Amino acid sequence: MTDLDGMGGLASETVSYGKHRHQQMDVWWTPDGQKRPGIFIVHGGWWSSGDKKQMTEITRTYADRGYTVFNLNYRLSTEAAWPAQRADALDAIATAKRHADRWAFDAGNFVVTGFSAGGHIAAAVGTYGNGMPGLKGVVGLSPIISPLRAYTDGATAADPYAARLRKAAIRLAGGCAPKGKCSRVWASMEVAWHASAKDAPMLTVHSQFEFVPPVQSMLLKQTLAKAGVPVQVVTVPGTAHASGLHRNVSVAERVQKWITERIG
C-alpha cells in the first residue's frame, strides 16, 4: 500500500482479481474510516491494446474528490475472446465488494465508467442480468454500444478508424463474422439486446463526427426506454474521442455532475 499524500491522505495499491497478468486493478482510496461511493474505470484501446495507466490522471481526479476508485485492466482480445472482458469487469467488481472494508468502499453505491472499447465493457456490465446490486449508473465516453453496427458501418466507411473498428470487433468475437456458429457471441456483444427493467441508468457522450457515432447510443436509449431505464445521450461538436472528450472541461463537469446525482 502506498500513502500517496502522507498524513493519511490518499492511499493506493495494485491488486489482482484473477490469475492472468491483466486481471489487475489499481485501487485509490481515502483511509479515514469513512465508507465512500465507488467508481470503476475501464480503459479503451480497440479491446486489443491499452492499459490502466492511461487512466491514472482521471483516476486521481476522482480519488481527490473523495471517491474510492478502481482502475481496471482486463484480458485483451488478443488473449481471450468475448465475453472474457465483461467477465473480468464483473470479477473486479466482485473483488472490490469482498474487500470493501479495506478500501473504505460503500459496496452498495457505485458507478462504472468506460472509454471507447472500455465503454462497451462498462455498458455490457450495465445490461448484464437484470440489474446489479449497488450499481447506480454507467457512463460511456464514445462507447461502442453495437459491435454489429460497427461491423456493418466499417465495411463501407471512408474513415480508416471505422474500418479498423470493424476488424477489432471481429477479433473480439474470436476472429469470426456475425453469422452461423458465431452469431451467438455477436449477440452477446450487443449491449442493447440485453436491456431489462432493473438495469442501471446510463450517460453516454459522443462527438458529432467521430468514428463511434451518437447513433450507437441512440439504439441503446430506445431499447432501455422501453424497459423504463433512463439513458442520456450527449453529443458535442467536433471529432474528439473517448479520453479526448473527457479533456473537454464542460464534458468532464457534466459527467461529474451526473455521477454526483447518482452516488453523491
Phi, psi and omega per residue, in radians:
M1 nan 2.357 3.100
T2 -1.918 2.228 3.015
D3 -1.566 1.707 -2.958
L4 -1.125 -0.716 -3.021
D5 -1.781 -0.108 -3.030
G6 1.191 2.983 3.063
M7 0.912 0.593 3.053
G8 1.268 0.425 3.075
G9 -1.394 -2.366 -3.123
L10 -1.225 2.477 3.006
A11 -2.101 2.705 3.063
S12 -2.598 2.709 3.013
E13 -2.725 2.745 3.062
T14 -1.827 2.228 -3.083
V15 -2.244 2.693 3.071
S16 -1.668 2.425 3.021
Y17 -1.979 0.099 3.099
G18 -2.851 -3.091 -3.040
K19 -1.564 -0.353 -3.138
H20 -1.265 2.608 -3.069
R21 -1.090 -0.416 3.127
H22 -1.608 -0.042 3.093
Q23 -1.520 1.205 -3.104
Q24 -2.402 2.747 3.019
M25 -2.550 2.614 2.990
D26 -1.609 2.290 3.104
V27 -1.976 2.251 3.084
W28 -2.095 2.268 -3.114
W29 -2.679 2.936 3.115
T30 -1.859 1.891 -3.047
P31 -1.428 1.158 -3.116
D32 -2.009 0.194 3.102
G33 1.502 -0.146 3.099
Q34 -1.581 2.404 3.040
K35 -1.404 2.362 -3.044
R36 -2.181 2.656 3.062
P37 -1.044 2.674 -3.075
G38 -1.961 2.623 3.013
I39 -2.257 2.173 3.040
F40 -1.757 2.285 -3.090
I41 -2.039 2.283 -3.083
V42 -2.110 2.027 -3.077
H43 -1.264 2.819 3.065
G44 -1.737 -2.927 3.135
G45 2.291 0.711 3.064
W46 1.099 0.318 -3.046
W47 1.171 -0.207 -2.995
S48 -1.935 -0.092 -3.118
S49 -2.650 -2.943 -3.116
G50 1.566 2.886 -3.064
D51 -2.722 2.684 3.136
K52 -1.026 -0.421 -3.107
K53 -1.122 -0.399 3.054
Q54 -1.073 -0.421 -3.032
M55 -1.745 0.113 -3.034
T56 -1.042 -0.748 -3.098
E57 -1.111 -0.775 3.128
I58 -1.169 -0.696 3.083
T59 -0.989 -0.825 -3.117
R60 -1.075 -0.714 3.140
T61 -1.006 -0.789 -3.122
Y62 -1.276 -0.640 3.089
A63 -1.097 -0.675 3.111
D64 -1.129 -0.434 3.109
R65 -1.447 -0.056 3.034
G66 1.810 0.097 3.079
Y67 -1.472 2.705 2.870
T68 -1.517 2.148 -2.991
V69 -2.051 2.325 3.112
F70 -2.009 1.972 -3.082
N71 -1.811 1.914 -2.882
L72 -1.660 2.453 2.693
N73 -1.771 2.807 -3.134
Y74 -2.658 2.823 3.107
R75 -1.083 2.327 -3.107
L76 -1.479 2.863 -3.092
S77 -1.180 -0.306 3.046
T78 -1.303 -0.259 -3.074
E79 -1.924 -0.521 -3.112
A80 -2.782 2.421 3.134
A81 -1.412 2.870 3.018
W82 -0.967 2.467 0.215
P83 -1.712 0.495 -3.111
A84 -0.962 -0.652 -3.063
Q85 -1.200 -0.738 3.078
R86 -1.157 -0.719 3.114
A87 -1.039 -0.688 3.137
D88 -1.133 -0.760 3.115
A89 -1.081 -0.734 3.115
L90 -1.123 -0.691 3.109
D91 -1.167 -0.666 3.109
A92 -1.094 -0.754 3.119
I93 -1.119 -0.740 3.131
A94 -1.094 -0.690 3.106
T95 -1.122 -0.754 3.122
A96 -1.065 -0.695 3.133
K97 -1.174 -0.673 -3.135
R98 -1.114 -0.603 -3.075
H99 -1.927 0.525 -3.063
A100 -0.966 -0.689 -3.104
D101 -1.113 -0.705 -3.122
R102 -1.029 -0.681 -3.034
W103 -1.820 0.317 3.099
A104 0.906 0.734 -3.018
F105 -1.836 2.232 3.017
D106 -1.462 1.718 -3.029
A107 -1.172 -0.169 3.111
G108 -1.695 0.250 -3.002
N109 -2.736 1.597 -3.116
F110 -2.682 2.845 3.034
V111 -2.206 2.815 3.041
V112 -2.085 2.247 -3.113
T113 -2.119 2.257 -3.107
G114 -2.331 2.694 -3.068
F115 -2.088 2.101 3.084
S116 1.028 -2.027 3.084
A117 -1.055 -0.603 3.060
G118 -1.165 -0.490 3.054
G119 -1.189 -0.598 3.048
H120 -1.112 -0.787 -3.134
I121 -1.110 -0.779 3.136
A122 -1.062 -0.798 -3.122
A123 -1.178 -0.606 3.098
A124 -1.156 -0.606 3.024
V125 -1.121 -0.697 -3.108
G126 -1.120 -0.514 -3.129
T127 -1.891 0.207 3.137
Y128 -1.364 2.260 -3.095
G129 1.130 -2.761 3.102
N130 -1.980 1.271 -3.132
G131 1.478 2.701 3.106
M132 -2.214 2.275 3.126
P133 -0.961 2.252 3.078
G134 1.601 -0.399 -3.109
L135 -1.351 1.969 -3.036
K136 -1.791 -0.143 3.138
G137 3.118 2.775 3.070
V138 -2.252 2.343 3.070
V139 -2.040 2.296 3.065
G140 -2.152 2.192 3.004
L141 -1.753 1.943 -3.026
S142 0.928 0.832 -3.076
P143 -1.261 2.437 3.031
I144 -1.496 1.651 -3.061
I145 -1.356 -0.603 -3.064
S146 -2.235 1.633 3.030
P147 -1.001 -0.530 3.091
L148 -1.108 -0.757 3.095
R149 -1.113 -0.716 3.103
A150 -1.095 -0.649 3.114
Y151 -1.110 -0.812 -3.115
T152 -1.204 -0.862 -3.108
D153 -1.083 -0.666 -3.059
G154 -1.202 -0.285 -3.124
A155 -1.245 -0.508 -3.057
T156 -2.120 -0.054 -3.030
A157 -1.220 2.488 3.066
A158 -1.378 -0.432 -3.112
D159 -1.239 2.096 -3.133
P160 -1.066 -0.483 3.109
Y161 -1.182 -0.642 3.113
A162 -1.153 -0.676 3.091
A163 -1.151 -0.670 3.129
R164 -1.168 -0.656 -3.141
L165 -1.131 -0.646 3.091
R166 -1.034 -0.805 3.130
K167 -1.124 -0.667 -3.139
A168 -1.130 -0.671 3.124
A169 -1.156 -0.687 3.096
I170 -1.081 -0.747 3.127
R171 -1.122 -0.711 3.115
L172 -1.025 -0.664 -3.113
A173 -1.347 0.082 3.129
G174 1.645 0.234 3.056
G175 1.686 0.192 -3.084
C176 -2.160 2.672 3.127
A177 -1.352 2.831 -3.050
P178 -1.347 1.181 3.067
K179 -2.677 2.899 3.091
G180 0.985 -2.348 -3.071
K181 -1.151 -0.302 -3.121
C182 -1.527 -0.133 -3.065
S183 -1.104 -0.512 -3.099
R184 -1.186 -0.746 3.142
V185 -1.192 -0.645 3.084
W186 -1.129 -0.678 3.089
A187 -1.080 -0.665 3.125
S188 -1.152 -0.516 -3.121
M189 -1.360 -0.306 -3.080
E190 -1.395 1.892 -3.059
V191 -1.033 -0.822 -3.011
A192 -1.145 -0.470 -3.100
W193 -1.228 -0.166 -3.090
H194 -1.920 0.241 -3.098
A195 -1.091 2.417 3.045
S196 -2.607 2.915 -2.900
A197 -1.096 -0.509 -3.076
K198 -1.722 0.204 3.085
D199 -1.122 2.751 -3.128
A200 -1.342 2.578 3.017
P201 -1.036 2.690 -3.117
M202 -2.289 2.581 2.959
L203 -2.138 2.184 3.064
T204 -2.169 2.559 -3.139
V205 -2.250 2.260 3.070
H206 -2.286 2.706 2.873
S207 -1.463 2.645 -3.049
Q208 -1.077 -0.649 -3.015
F209 -2.056 0.434 3.119
E210 -1.460 3.001 -3.053
F211 -1.398 -0.144 2.947
V212 -1.935 1.561 -2.935
P213 -1.271 2.767 -3.141
P214 -0.998 -0.445 3.140
V215 -1.014 -0.485 3.084
Q216 -0.981 -0.813 -3.110
S217 -1.333 -0.478 3.130
M218 -1.121 -0.587 3.064
L219 -1.020 -0.771 -3.121
L220 -1.210 -0.688 -3.128
K221 -1.028 -0.744 -3.128
Q222 -1.122 -0.798 -3.092
T223 -1.204 -0.763 -3.128
L224 -1.200 -0.556 3.096
A225 -1.058 -0.690 3.118
K226 -1.103 -0.513 3.120
A227 -1.530 -0.065 3.121
G228 1.501 0.323 -3.118
V229 -1.858 2.192 -3.103
P230 -1.298 2.358 3.022
V231 -2.237 2.216 3.100
Q232 -1.864 2.151 3.129
V233 -1.930 2.076 -3.130
V234 -1.885 2.261 3.082
T235 -2.043 2.254 3.110
V236 -2.040 2.714 -3.117
P237 -1.124 2.746 2.995
G238 1.767 -2.794 -3.045
T239 -2.252 0.109 -3.093
A240 -1.023 2.564 -3.029
H241 -2.255 2.351 2.957
A242 0.966 -2.039 -3.086
S243 -1.146 -0.423 3.023
G244 -1.078 -0.649 3.062
L245 -1.137 -0.727 -3.097
H246 -1.156 -0.381 3.093
R247 -1.278 -0.270 3.016
N248 -1.255 2.036 -3.003
V249 -0.992 -0.708 -3.104
S250 -1.186 -0.594 3.088
V251 -1.176 -0.845 -3.134
A252 -1.013 -0.719 -3.139
E253 -1.183 -0.653 3.133
R254 -1.157 -0.729 3.102
V255 -1.092 -0.814 -3.134
Q256 -1.060 -0.736 3.133
K257 -1.074 -0.764 -3.126
W258 -1.110 -0.753 3.123
I259 -1.109 -0.751 3.134
T260 -1.060 -0.697 3.115
E261 -1.121 -0.506 -3.111
R262 -1.484 -0.776 -2.995
I263 -2.196 -0.029 3.116
G264 1.571 nan nan
